[in-house]
Amino acid sequence: MVTLLLFCLISYVFSSPLEKVKELENQIGDFDTYIKAYKEMILKLKDQNQDISVTCALCGIVVNEIAGFVIENRSIAEIEQILKADICDHLGAFGTVCDLLVDSLPIILEGLDNQWSVSAVCVDLKLCSVPFNPYPDPQPLPVYTINLDLPPNQRWTQICSLPLIVENANYLYKTFTTLLPGDVLLDVGEDICDHYFPPEYAQEIMGCAKAMGIPYGYLALFNLGYEVTDACTSIIAQSVDGKIYHARNMDFWDGMGFTDTLKNLAVLVHYQKQGKTVFSSAIFAGMVGVLSGFKNQEFSVTIDTRFYPGGFTQLFYEIIAAITEQNATLVTFLLREVFENENNYESALSNLSSGTLIADVYYIIAGVSSGEGAVISRNRTGADDVWVLASPARWYEVETNYDHWEEPPWFDDRVDPANDAMDAMGIAGISLDNMFKVLSVKPVLNLQTTYTILSCPATGEFSAFTRYCAFPCVE
């Protein structure tokens, strides 16, 4: 039955996805038989006492990978082969779960056709529990200070030793080591941290890892995490009086297996020298680069991952090669350097548009004056495109994870809902409160959203909030 479904999918899904998945259901006819077999496999997993938290995390990884391969128009046979060879065959006892997910491609594709998030797909597959939101939405991120005058290995001690941070960091550590036992990744992480990360950042990672009680090699790999993700929505907009507003939803790649944990690691940090704030950042504790940053009266910048073809494992190995062979920098490290060293929009724009990176990325930047807003579409050696605000003809720009000159994939269109909400708001309605409302429109807000930031460099406003969207987080 599964084989029949896969051959049907090869013929129908990839020719015209929006319509063909529904055609597929009619072609299959006996879909209930497959569902029954699938449920029997789920019961077998439960009988094997599989760890639900780990299976949930694994589901997120695999479904995220499938979504990427669909974007590339890979055939079902190719997707099966890559997933089993690159992921399932390396998971030991959890290979059974991975194989189940590969065999469940028809259901996963149906979920994508319905524009379900990765988390919703995994709940539907019974591999993740329905999330329970412990807090009303939104909640302000906790605020801390990083004293840059301290030795690097002491700067993060206060944050990284907090009980909630320690608990959630160790959960991530346990999950990764359960899925991928052995010391290979630890050795890779330690080697990168010891020899290829800037010494100042390496020392910060080591100090934080010690406070968390986890090996620093794994925390070094955690700092690579955003390079291999593919989510987020950033918006820049210019008001009638020329102020630039900046907002973003920080989504994280593979569903509730990690998203809920990352919410507990999210903090707003003020980096200070001699008692004065140099810049601020919304970040996950343990990541020493910058994902969402703000420099008062100067500029703000957010990072959105640029979709990378080839899958998680290929990208991971290419990133390792870029670090070790080409002396490339992490996208988050470059952004931190810009915040520490640059003092105006133009210099920040210039620096973020050049230099060798380990991965493609979008830098979304807002300044303080009219016209100072841009989306930089970066490849590893330079900018493919710099999309600059041109008000009033183009008074805002929305960037997710796909080139703005291309259509977003059929199952992950956050651009059009965000554009519609911005158009409805209108240039006269620009405010941080209204930008927050735009970022609360589903699926711009989704189950992978960890936090929202709001920024206006000209007025000195910068805030960040953890998001809790009730399941299934759809209109």
One Martini backbone bead per residue (centre of mass of N, CA, C, O) as a GRO file, in nm:
protein
  475
    1MET     BB    1   0.058   0.062  -0.022
    2VAL     BB    2   0.292   0.260   0.008
    3THR     BB    3   0.406   0.224  -0.277
    4LEU     BB    4   0.159   0.326  -0.426
    5LEU     BB    5   0.159   0.607  -0.306
    6LEU     BB    6   0.439   0.697  -0.402
    7PHE     BB    7   0.387   0.674  -0.708
    8CYS     BB    8   0.156   0.873  -0.712
    9LEU     BB    9   0.315   1.115  -0.603
   10ILE     BB   10   0.522   1.141  -0.829
   11SER     BB   11   0.300   1.213  -1.049
   12TYR     BB   12   0.131   1.454  -0.884
   13VAL     BB   13   0.256   1.655  -0.674
   14PHE     BB   14   0.498   1.804  -0.852
   15SER     BB   15   0.334   1.945  -1.080
   16SER     BB   16   0.073   2.060  -0.876
   17PRO     BB   17   0.035   2.080  -0.551
   18LEU     BB   18  -0.239   2.216  -0.470
   19GLU     BB   19  -0.418   2.008  -0.646
   20LYS     BB   20  -0.281   1.711  -0.642
   21VAL     BB   21  -0.331   1.610  -0.356
   22LYS     BB   22  -0.637   1.591  -0.392
   23GLU     BB   23  -0.627   1.399  -0.630
   24LEU     BB   24  -0.483   1.172  -0.485
   25GLU     BB   25  -0.710   1.083  -0.300
   26ASN     BB   26  -0.889   0.986  -0.536
   27GLN     BB   27  -0.686   0.780  -0.655
   28ILE     BB   28  -0.651   0.594  -0.409
   29GLY     BB   29  -0.922   0.558  -0.210
   30ASP     BB   30  -0.762   0.361   0.021
   31PHE     BB   31  -0.667   0.550   0.265
   32ASP     BB   32  -0.770   0.404   0.526
   33THR     BB   33  -0.568   0.172   0.515
   34TYR     BB   34  -0.320   0.341   0.572
   35ILE     BB   35  -0.411   0.462   0.841
   36LYS     BB   36  -0.428   0.193   0.988
   37ALA     BB   37  -0.128   0.116   0.957
   38TYR     BB   38  -0.017   0.364   1.096
   39LYS     BB   39  -0.148   0.317   1.377
   40GLU     BB   40   0.001   0.052   1.427
   41MET     BB   41   0.284   0.177   1.436
   42ILE     BB   42   0.235   0.360   1.679
   43LEU     BB   43   0.182   0.131   1.881
   44LYS     BB   44   0.462   0.004   1.858
   45LEU     BB   45   0.615   0.244   1.970
   46LYS     BB   46   0.481   0.243   2.249
   47ASP     BB   47   0.576  -0.047   2.321
   48GLN     BB   48   0.892   0.061   2.305
   49ASN     BB   49   0.924   0.323   2.480
   50GLN     BB   50   0.939   0.586   2.350
   51ASP     BB   51   1.057   0.903   2.351
   52ILE     BB   52   0.851   1.169   2.303
   53SER     BB   53   1.053   1.408   2.296
   54VAL     BB   54   1.236   1.282   2.077
   55THR     BB   55   1.024   1.221   1.859
   56CYS     BB   56   0.941   1.512   1.824
   57ALA     BB   57   1.211   1.622   1.733
   58LEU     BB   58   1.246   1.429   1.493
   59CYS     BB   59   0.997   1.512   1.340
   60GLY     BB   60   1.081   1.802   1.288
   61ILE     BB   61   1.330   1.740   1.120
   62VAL     BB   62   1.197   1.569   0.896
   63VAL     BB   63   0.972   1.764   0.804
   64ASN     BB   64   1.161   1.992   0.733
   65GLU     BB   65   1.310   1.836   0.513
   66ILE     BB   66   1.070   1.776   0.333
   67ALA     BB   67   1.002   2.067   0.271
   68GLY     BB   68   1.270   2.129   0.127
   69PHE     BB   69   1.238   1.910  -0.099
   70VAL     BB   70   0.980   2.026  -0.220
   71ILE     BB   71   1.101   2.291  -0.315
   72GLU     BB   72   1.302   2.113  -0.512
   73ASN     BB   73   1.138   1.880  -0.653
   74ARG     BB   74   1.158   1.616  -0.526
   75SER     BB   75   1.132   1.300  -0.520
   76ILE     BB   76   1.026   1.050  -0.327
   77ALA     BB   77   1.269   0.868  -0.368
   78GLU     BB   78   1.478   1.079  -0.286
   79ILE     BB   79   1.374   1.141  -0.006
   80GLU     BB   80   1.398   0.862   0.110
   81GLN     BB   81   1.702   0.817   0.063
   82ILE     BB   82   1.813   1.062   0.218
   83LEU     BB   83   1.684   1.016   0.494
   84LYS     BB   84   1.790   0.729   0.547
   85ALA     BB   85   2.098   0.787   0.501
   86ASP     BB   86   2.131   1.072   0.675
   87ILE     BB   87   1.944   0.979   0.934
   88CYS     BB   88   1.820   0.696   1.009
   89ASP     BB   89   2.100   0.526   1.000
   90HIS     BB   90   2.204   0.717   1.272
   91LEU     BB   91   1.972   0.642   1.526
   92GLY     BB   92   1.925   0.366   1.600
   93ALA     BB   93   1.650   0.323   1.789
   94PHE     BB   94   1.524   0.581   1.616
   95GLY     BB   95   1.493   0.462   1.327
   96THR     BB   96   1.196   0.375   1.343
   97VAL     BB   97   1.077   0.657   1.346
   98CYS     BB   98   1.202   0.757   1.086
   99ASP     BB   99   1.078   0.543   0.901
  100LEU     BB  100   0.789   0.621   0.960
  101LEU     BB  101   0.807   0.905   0.839
  102VAL     BB  102   0.880   0.817   0.555
  103ASP     BB  103   0.615   0.635   0.527
  104SER     BB  104   0.437   0.923   0.588
  105LEU     BB  105   0.435   1.119   0.340
  106PRO     BB  106   0.134   1.158   0.265
  107ILE     BB  107   0.054   1.299   0.531
  108ILE     BB  108   0.263   1.527   0.525
  109LEU     BB  109   0.170   1.648   0.251
  110GLU     BB  110  -0.113   1.709   0.342
  111GLY     BB  111  -0.030   1.911   0.560
  112LEU     BB  112   0.113   2.108   0.369
  113ASP     BB  113  -0.137   2.166   0.194
  114ASN     BB  114  -0.281   2.290   0.466
  115GLN     BB  115  -0.060   2.469   0.609
  116TRP     BB  116   0.091   2.333   0.817
  117SER     BB  117   0.285   2.304   1.059
  118VAL     BB  118   0.522   2.116   1.183
  119SER     BB  119   0.380   2.071   1.454
  120ALA     BB  120   0.101   1.984   1.345
  121VAL     BB  121   0.200   1.735   1.200
  122CYS     BB  122   0.319   1.591   1.459
  123VAL     BB  123   0.053   1.575   1.607
  124ASP     BB  124  -0.102   1.415   1.388
  125LEU     BB  125   0.120   1.173   1.420
  126LYS     BB  126   0.163   1.134   1.743
  127LEU     BB  127   0.469   1.262   1.822
  128CYS     BB  128   0.311   1.500   1.954
  129SER     BB  129   0.193   1.697   2.180
  130VAL     BB  130  -0.027   1.904   2.279
  131PRO     BB  131   0.020   2.214   2.352
  132PHE     BB  132   0.100   2.394   2.651
  133ASN     BB  133   0.018   2.713   2.767
  134PRO     BB  134   0.149   2.878   3.051
  135TYR     BB  135   0.095   3.155   2.895
  136PRO     BB  136   0.014   3.442   2.796
  137ASP     BB  137  -0.023   3.641   2.513
  138PRO     BB  138   0.242   3.800   2.580
  139GLN     BB  139   0.595   3.788   2.695
  140PRO     BB  140   0.841   3.929   2.840
  141LEU     BB  141   1.159   3.935   2.828
  142PRO     BB  142   1.419   3.881   3.000
  143VAL     BB  143   1.659   4.099   3.164
  144TYR     BB  144   2.008   4.158   3.084
  145THR     BB  145   2.366   4.177   3.150
  146ILE     BB  146   2.665   4.238   2.962
  147ASN     BB  147   3.002   4.253   3.067
  148LEU     BB  148   3.269   4.355   2.865
  149ASP     BB  149   3.488   4.395   3.107
  150LEU     BB  150   3.494   4.113   3.136
  151PRO     BB  151   3.588   3.821   3.110
  152PRO     BB  152   3.460   3.610   2.881
  153ASN     BB  153   3.416   3.355   3.091
  154GLN     BB  154   3.208   3.562   3.277
  155ARG     BB  155   2.965   3.703   3.123
  156TRP     BB  156   2.742   3.439   3.132
  157THR     BB  157   2.703   3.323   3.421
  158GLN     BB  158   2.435   3.435   3.523
  159ILE     BB  159   2.253   3.324   3.295
  160CYS     BB  160   2.368   3.015   3.268
  161SER     BB  161   2.285   2.957   3.594
  162LEU     BB  162   2.000   2.950   3.562
  163PRO     BB  163   1.772   2.714   3.622
  164LEU     BB  164   1.606   2.734   3.354
  165ILE     BB  165   1.851   2.726   3.167
  166VAL     BB  166   1.977   2.463   3.259
  167GLU     BB  167   1.737   2.277   3.204
  168ASN     BB  168   1.707   2.341   2.890
  169ALA     BB  169   1.994   2.284   2.799
  170ASN     BB  170   1.990   1.983   2.897
  171TYR     BB  171   1.765   1.893   2.715
  172LEU     BB  172   1.908   1.940   2.448
  173TYR     BB  173   2.150   1.763   2.508
  174LYS     BB  174   1.995   1.499   2.553
  175THR     BB  175   1.857   1.484   2.279
  176PHE     BB  176   2.107   1.475   2.096
  177THR     BB  177   2.248   1.227   2.243
  178THR     BB  178   2.014   1.032   2.184
  179LEU     BB  179   2.011   1.054   1.871
  180LEU     BB  180   2.352   1.108   1.883
  181PRO     BB  181   2.558   0.903   1.973
  182GLY     BB  182   2.857   1.001   2.087
  183ASP     BB  183   3.176   1.198   2.010
  184VAL     BB  184   3.185   1.337   1.733
  185LEU     BB  185   3.039   1.610   1.778
  186LEU     BB  186   3.207   1.699   2.014
  187ASP     BB  187   3.477   1.712   1.861
  188VAL     BB  188   3.387   1.917   1.652
  189GLY     BB  189   3.306   2.144   1.846
  190GLU     BB  190   3.581   2.176   1.988
  191ASP     BB  191   3.751   2.238   1.739
  192ILE     BB  192   3.603   2.491   1.651
  193CYS     BB  193   3.632   2.651   1.916
  194ASP     BB  194   3.951   2.632   1.944
  195HIS     BB  195   4.031   2.720   1.613
  196TYR     BB  196   3.777   2.912   1.467
  197PHE     BB  197   3.686   3.081   1.675
  198PRO     BB  198   3.683   3.350   1.829
  199PRO     BB  199   3.832   3.372   2.129
  200GLU     BB  200   3.615   3.539   2.275
  201TYR     BB  201   3.373   3.351   2.202
  202ALA     BB  202   3.489   3.087   2.306
  203GLN     BB  203   3.502   3.178   2.604
  204GLU     BB  204   3.202   3.230   2.638
  205ILE     BB  205   3.111   2.941   2.579
  206MET     BB  206   3.270   2.801   2.804
  207GLY     BB  207   3.145   2.958   3.042
  208CYS     BB  208   2.852   2.878   2.989
  209ALA     BB  209   2.879   2.569   2.988
  210LYS     BB  210   2.974   2.547   3.278
  211ALA     BB  211   2.713   2.669   3.403
  212MET     BB  212   2.524   2.443   3.264
  213GLY     BB  213   2.672   2.149   3.247
  214ILE     BB  214   2.809   2.135   2.954
  215PRO     BB  215   2.963   2.075   2.681
  216TYR     BB  216   3.121   2.302   2.469
  217GLY     BB  217   3.083   2.156   2.196
  218TYR     BB  218   2.770   2.176   2.193
  219LEU     BB  219   2.749   2.485   2.218
  220ALA     BB  220   2.895   2.541   1.956
  221LEU     BB  221   2.678   2.402   1.778
  222PHE     BB  222   2.443   2.583   1.870
  223ASN     BB  223   2.572   2.835   1.720
  224LEU     BB  224   2.492   2.689   1.434
  225GLY     BB  225   2.179   2.656   1.422
  226TYR     BB  226   2.085   2.902   1.237
  227GLU     BB  227   2.232   2.805   0.973
  228VAL     BB  228   2.006   2.537   0.967
  229THR     BB  229   1.758   2.717   0.918
  230ASP     BB  230   1.387   2.799   0.813
  231ALA     BB  231   1.293   3.094   0.949
  232CYS     BB  232   1.102   3.388   0.956
  233THR     BB  233   0.993   3.741   1.015
  234SER     BB  234   1.056   4.054   0.846
  235ILE     BB  235   1.002   4.417   0.909
  236ILE     BB  236   1.002   4.719   0.719
  237ALA     BB  237   0.918   5.076   0.789
  238GLN     BB  238   0.784   5.392   0.670
  239SER     BB  239   0.684   5.680   0.774
  240VAL     BB  240   0.568   5.990   0.711
  241ASP     BB  241   0.819   6.115   0.901
  242GLY     BB  242   1.071   5.890   0.842
  243LYS     BB  243   1.050   5.656   1.017
  244ILE     BB  244   1.194   5.344   1.127
  245TYR     BB  245   1.051   5.026   1.130
  246HIS     BB  246   1.095   4.714   1.333
  247ALA     BB  247   1.012   4.362   1.277
  248ARG     BB  248   0.996   4.025   1.441
  249ASN     BB  249   0.984   3.674   1.388
  250MET     BB  250   1.109   3.401   1.579
  251ASP     BB  251   1.174   3.109   1.424
  252PHE     BB  252   1.198   2.741   1.472
  253TRP     BB  253   1.237   2.486   1.242
  254ASP     BB  254   1.128   2.184   1.419
  255GLY     BB  255   0.944   2.243   1.643
  256MET     BB  256   0.841   2.145   1.966
  257GLY     BB  257   1.100   1.993   2.047
  258PHE     BB  258   1.238   2.308   2.067
  259THR     BB  259   1.064   2.564   2.092
  260ASP     BB  260   0.983   2.558   2.392
  261THR     BB  261   1.274   2.567   2.495
  262LEU     BB  262   1.361   2.838   2.359
  263LYS     BB  263   1.171   3.018   2.515
  264ASN     BB  264   1.334   2.962   2.790
  265LEU     BB  265   1.611   3.097   2.647
  266ALA     BB  266   1.497   3.372   2.615
  267VAL     BB  267   1.667   3.696   2.586
  268LEU     BB  268   1.743   4.027   2.701
  269VAL     BB  269   2.041   4.206   2.605
  270HIS     BB  270   2.286   4.421   2.756
  271TYR     BB  271   2.568   4.562   2.623
  272GLN     BB  272   2.847   4.662   2.829
  273LYS     BB  273   3.053   4.963   2.887
  274GLN     BB  274   3.116   5.135   3.154
  275GLY     BB  275   2.786   5.123   3.207
  276LYS     BB  276   2.724   5.124   2.892
  277THR     BB  277   2.524   5.083   2.624
  278VAL     BB  278   2.594   4.955   2.308
  279PHE     BB  279   2.387   4.706   2.289
  280SER     BB  280   2.109   4.500   2.184
  281SER     BB  281   1.958   4.159   2.247
  282ALA     BB  282   1.780   3.893   2.108
  283ILE     BB  283   1.830   3.574   2.267
  284PHE     BB  284   1.988   3.270   2.325
  285ALA     BB  285   2.114   3.111   2.563
  286GLY     BB  286   2.455   3.053   2.436
  287MET     BB  287   2.439   3.272   2.220
  288VAL     BB  288   2.699   3.502   2.110
  289GLY     BB  289   2.554   3.614   1.902
  290VAL     BB  290   2.334   3.783   1.660
  291LEU     BB  291   1.980   3.805   1.567
  292SER     BB  292   1.860   4.062   1.745
  293GLY     BB  293   1.934   4.407   1.701
  294PHE     BB  294   2.033   4.719   1.893
  295LYS     BB  295   2.106   5.076   1.823
  296ASN     BB  296   2.083   5.363   1.956
  297GLN     BB  297   2.033   5.599   1.706
  298GLU     BB  298   2.109   5.392   1.451
  299PHE     BB  299   2.036   5.056   1.456
  300SER     BB  300   1.876   4.761   1.316
  301VAL     BB  301   1.894   4.387   1.324
  302THR     BB  302   1.802   4.102   1.131
  303ILE     BB  303   1.774   3.739   1.092
  304ASP     BB  304   1.729   3.541   0.795
  305THR     BB  305   1.700   3.259   0.652
  306ARG     BB  306   1.829   3.108   0.363
  307PHE     BB  307   1.743   2.897   0.152
  308TYR     BB  308   1.879   2.557   0.136
  309PRO     BB  309   1.987   2.332  -0.068
  310GLY     BB  310   2.023   1.967   0.036
  311GLY     BB  311   2.003   1.978   0.335
  312PHE     BB  312   2.115   1.942   0.651
  313THR     BB  313   2.375   1.767   0.617
  314GLN     BB  314   2.503   1.920   0.385
  315LEU     BB  315   2.515   2.192   0.529
  316PHE     BB  316   2.682   2.109   0.771
  317TYR     BB  317   2.939   2.025   0.609
  318GLU     BB  318   2.974   2.301   0.467
  319ILE     BB  319   3.015   2.464   0.723
  320ILE     BB  320   3.264   2.321   0.825
  321ALA     BB  321   3.433   2.384   0.573
  322ALA     BB  322   3.411   2.695   0.590
  323ILE     BB  323   3.556   2.720   0.861
  324THR     BB  324   3.824   2.533   0.809
  325GLU     BB  325   3.900   2.640   0.494
  326GLN     BB  326   3.783   2.970   0.473
  327ASN     BB  327   3.742   3.152   0.724
  328ALA     BB  328   3.454   3.175   0.808
  329THR     BB  329   3.165   3.333   0.929
  330LEU     BB  330   2.918   3.382   1.125
  331VAL     BB  331   2.631   3.555   1.098
  332THR     BB  332   2.621   3.634   1.409
  333PHE     BB  333   2.912   3.739   1.438
  334LEU     BB  334   2.905   3.967   1.237
  335LEU     BB  335   2.677   4.124   1.378
  336ARG     BB  336   2.823   4.177   1.640
  337GLU     BB  337   3.059   4.335   1.519
  338VAL     BB  338   2.883   4.564   1.411
  339PHE     BB  339   2.769   4.657   1.688
  340GLU     BB  340   3.054   4.717   1.816
  341ASN     BB  341   3.188   4.903   1.553
  342GLU     BB  342   2.929   5.044   1.450
  343ASN     BB  343   2.750   5.390   1.409
  344ASN     BB  344   2.587   5.332   1.131
  345TYR     BB  345   2.400   5.242   0.868
  346GLU     BB  346   2.606   5.246   0.631
  347SER     BB  347   2.829   5.070   0.765
  348ALA     BB  348   2.649   4.829   0.823
  349LEU     BB  349   2.560   4.772   0.533
  350SER     BB  350   2.843   4.726   0.418
  351ASN     BB  351   2.939   4.491   0.610
  352LEU     BB  352   2.687   4.296   0.551
  353SER     BB  353   2.764   4.285   0.223
  354SER     BB  354   3.032   4.153   0.329
  355GLY     BB  355   3.211   3.884   0.340
  356THR     BB  356   3.269   3.565   0.480
  357LEU     BB  357   3.039   3.305   0.495
  358ILE     BB  358   2.880   2.993   0.594
  359ALA     BB  359   2.600   3.130   0.494
  360ASP     BB  360   2.315   3.205   0.384
  361VAL     BB  361   2.138   3.534   0.403
  362TYR     BB  362   1.934   3.770   0.587
  363TYR     BB  363   1.958   4.119   0.620
  364ILE     BB  364   1.771   4.337   0.836
  365ILE     BB  365   1.762   4.699   0.808
  366ALA     BB  366   1.751   4.987   1.038
  367GLY     BB  367   1.728   5.322   1.076
  368VAL     BB  368   1.666   5.690   1.126
  369SER     BB  369   1.609   5.757   0.823
  370SER     BB  370   1.510   5.821   0.533
  371GLY     BB  371   1.565   5.511   0.356
  372GLU     BB  372   1.670   5.335   0.616
  373GLY     BB  373   1.609   5.041   0.447
  374ALA     BB  374   1.692   4.678   0.430
  375VAL     BB  375   1.752   4.389   0.218
  376ILE     BB  376   2.001   4.138   0.248
  377SER     BB  377   2.109   3.914  -0.002
  378ARG     BB  378   2.311   3.652   0.093
  379ASN     BB  379   2.598   3.515   0.030
  380ARG     BB  380   2.915   3.403   0.114
  381THR     BB  381   3.065   3.673  -0.043
  382GLY     BB  382   2.787   3.840  -0.090
  383ALA     BB  383   2.556   4.039  -0.261
  384ASP     BB  384   2.276   3.983  -0.461
  385ASP     BB  385   2.091   4.191  -0.284
  386VAL     BB  386   1.955   4.534  -0.233
  387TRP     BB  387   1.655   4.619  -0.062
  388VAL     BB  388   1.525   4.938  -0.076
  389LEU     BB  389   1.362   5.176   0.045
  390ALA     BB  390   1.074   5.362  -0.142
  391SER     BB  391   0.925   5.612  -0.039
  392PRO     BB  392   0.589   5.559  -0.114
  393ALA     BB  393   0.596   5.315  -0.309
  394ARG     BB  394   0.793   5.162  -0.080
  395TRP     BB  395   0.726   5.151   0.272
  396TYR     BB  396   0.769   4.832   0.265
  397GLU     BB  397   0.919   4.515   0.392
  398VAL     BB  398   0.910   4.159   0.337
  399GLU     BB  399   1.082   3.890   0.515
  400THR     BB  400   1.171   3.562   0.514
  401ASN     BB  401   1.315   3.268   0.329
  402TYR     BB  402   1.289   3.423   0.048
  403ASP     BB  403   1.319   3.558  -0.235
  404HIS     BB  404   1.155   3.851  -0.329
  405TRP     BB  405   1.155   3.765  -0.654
  406GLU     BB  406   0.999   3.521  -0.540
  407GLU     BB  407   0.794   3.273  -0.482
  408PRO     BB  408   0.659   3.119  -0.243
  409PRO     BB  409   0.581   2.844  -0.116
  410TRP     BB  410   0.274   2.683  -0.100
  411PHE     BB  411   0.325   2.597   0.229
  412ASP     BB  412   0.501   2.897   0.295
  413ASP     BB  413   0.297   3.169   0.316
  414ARG     BB  414   0.385   3.476   0.482
  415VAL     BB  415   0.391   3.721   0.294
  416ASP     BB  416   0.097   3.780   0.207
  417PRO     BB  417  -0.029   3.824   0.489
  418ALA     BB  418   0.165   4.056   0.562
  419ASN     BB  419   0.097   4.241   0.327
  420ASP     BB  420  -0.205   4.269   0.386
  421ALA     BB  421  -0.168   4.394   0.670
  422MET     BB  422  -0.005   4.640   0.582
  423ASP     BB  423  -0.211   4.757   0.384
  424ALA     BB  424  -0.439   4.788   0.596
  425MET     BB  425  -0.282   4.986   0.775
  426GLY     BB  426  -0.090   5.176   0.655
  427ILE     BB  427   0.118   5.445   0.671
  428ALA     BB  428  -0.059   5.602   0.892
  429GLY     BB  429  -0.049   5.331   1.100
  430ILE     BB  430   0.230   5.340   1.205
  431SER     BB  431   0.336   5.111   1.464
  432LEU     BB  432   0.433   4.895   1.698
  433ASP     BB  433   0.153   4.784   1.761
  434ASN     BB  434   0.078   4.725   1.459
  435MET     BB  435   0.317   4.539   1.401
  436PHE     BB  436   0.233   4.327   1.604
  437LYS     BB  437  -0.033   4.255   1.461
  438VAL     BB  438   0.097   4.149   1.204
  439LEU     BB  439   0.269   3.925   1.369
  440SER     BB  440  -0.030   3.788   1.459
  441VAL     BB  441  -0.074   3.675   1.193
  442LYS     BB  442  -0.187   3.400   1.038
  443PRO     BB  443   0.126   3.239   0.979
  444VAL     BB  444   0.326   3.440   1.098
  445LEU     BB  445   0.202   3.316   1.331
  446ASN     BB  446   0.333   3.025   1.498
  447LEU     BB  447   0.450   2.732   1.652
  448GLN     BB  448   0.762   2.842   1.597
  449THR     BB  449   0.727   3.088   1.764
  450THR     BB  450   0.921   3.252   2.011
  451TYR     BB  451   0.966   3.564   1.913
  452THR     BB  452   0.922   3.926   1.942
  453ILE     BB  453   1.025   4.226   1.776
  454LEU     BB  454   1.062   4.585   1.853
  455SER     BB  455   1.165   4.875   1.644
  456CYS     BB  456   1.311   5.226   1.691
  457PRO     BB  457   1.593   5.395   1.662
  458ALA     BB  458   1.499   5.700   1.671
  459THR     BB  459   1.338   5.646   1.968
  460GLY     BB  460   1.460   5.388   2.140
  461GLU     BB  461   1.288   5.136   2.066
  462PHE     BB  462   1.299   4.811   2.251
  463SER     BB  463   1.140   4.488   2.217
  464ALA     BB  464   1.046   4.163   2.378
  465PHE     BB  465   0.850   3.852   2.303
  466THR     BB  466   0.695   3.588   2.402
  467ARG     BB  467   0.520   3.325   2.229
  468TYR     BB  468   0.158   3.205   2.255
  469CYS     BB  469   0.004   2.977   2.047
  470ALA     BB  470  -0.277   2.827   2.002
  471PHE     BB  471  -0.379   2.534   1.930
  472PRO     BB  472  -0.304   2.537   1.585
  473CYS     BB  473  -0.254   2.829   1.485
  474VAL     BB  474  -0.525   2.919   1.328
  475GLU     BB  475  -0.795   3.075   1.163
   0.00000   0.00000   0.00000
